[in-house]
Amino acid sequence: MRRLAVLAALVLIATAAASTELRPLKRMRVPYGPKSLRFSPDGATVAVDCLYAHQVVLFDAATMEIRQQIKVGGEAVECAFTPDSKQLWVSLYNKAEVVHIDVATGKILDRIPVGQIPKVVELSPDGKWLYVANWSSGTVMVFDTATGKRVHELMAGRIPRGIAFTHDGKWAYVAIMGSDRLLKIDVAKHCVVGKVLVGITPRHIVVTTDDKFLYVSNNLGNTVTAVDLTTGKAIGKVRVGMKPRTIALSPDGQTLYVCNYESKSLGQVNLQTLRQTRTYRTDIHPIGVTTSPDGKSVWVCCYRASSIRVFSVLP
């Protein structure tokens, strides 16, 4: 009887997660080549990295209006907010640099040299460490954010890209896009301690807030792989659209959103059933997605169209 009750509860949870829908809310134009976007932790700001315009555009999340356009002197590709939402770190694809920006003023506080073609930048949960994945150099660099000094460099392999920290700050995972694996890094020692096999071309990584599961997009596999972090093993794959790029978790951990780049759609994955249950039409080449901290909206940037699509999450 207890087993039946548990199964019934799981079915109810899965049904509830699957019933969540998105409604198109607004479409905005941005400068040429938006490559990624991120919500600030306080939910007040959305930063959009416009590659070919050499700008970071800051939106007021409440009004959906542009607040600032910051010229960064290079091809802005990815970014990460500090935990207090006051500062932003941005990688410059063509400059082998990361710029450090004050969000309130738009002033560039520092420029730090990194490897060739830096891609994803990610901060540890306490904001102490900045990890930078250098696409062409095949390295991950570690910086002390208090000083801006490099403290370590890891040889990662061919095409390191996605980075995600566990929320307890103990581990970081790096997607090696030119392979079939993730690297597991001991953050205290900044050293590789293991690998996780996830299938071809792993690109972007997210970790659930309870640190139990990890999800990674497989760009050429047209899938998202689920990993049990207790065992370090892949436990399932989700068939999604063509060339999945960035993925984002809903704050409640029930839903995963996937940029299906060549399918011109945003996929919605039910994480209880590991199925893409809905897709939403976007402009051409959706490449970046971010969810608001309160779970009420989802923002998508579309690379070729130079547009942002905002969806509201229906209750």
Secondary structure, 3 states (H helix, E strand, C coil): CHHHHHHHHHHHHHHHHHHCCEEEEEEEECCCCEEEEEECCCCCEEEEEECCCCEEEEEECCCCEEEEEEECCCCEEEEEECCCCCEEEEEECCCCEEEEEECCCCCEEEEEECCCCEEEEEECCCCCEEEEEECCCCEEEEEECCCCEEEEEEECCCCEEEEEECCCCCEEEEEECCCCEEEEEECCCCEEEEEEECCCCEEEEEECCCCCEEEEEECCCCEEEEEECCCCEEEEEEECCCCEEEEEECCCCCEEEEEEHHHCEEEEEECCCCEEEEEEECCCCEEEEEECCCCCEEEEEECCCCEEEEEEECC
